[in-house]
Amino acid sequence: ASLTVRGRDTEMIQALRRIATAPQDAWGRIEIGDLPNGGALVAGRRVGQAQWQRLVEAGVLAPVSGSAGLFVFAERGLMHHVLLLAARDIATPEIETLEQRSTQAAGGAPVLMWPPAANA
């Protein structure tokens, strides 16, 4: 939730979606290279410098030991969470989400967060 500023940082949301939908090998490894501007090239998809830096600092991706340029999602559940939210946004754009309702009910303070344990 903090990476996307509770869904308001659309550039970070797009970066997460680019990474989550990037081609992976059978072990979930993604090829990632550095760009001259400080961003990253994730399986041919550009991720901006600011977003890449925040993703690295948050430990979203973990390097594969002994394999230069290969990474995996440090928490596989985050990848699935990103994909599910993207599918929801595409399938039901007109439906107010539970997160939006709970945010309004809490007076603007978001209630639902990732990881799920943060909601307990």
Salt bridges, closest charged atoms under 4 A:
ASP9 OD2 - ARG54 NH1 2.73
ASP25 OD2 - ARG29 NE 2.50
ASP89 OD2 - ARG17 NH2 2.60
ASP89 OD1 - ARG88 NH2 3.10
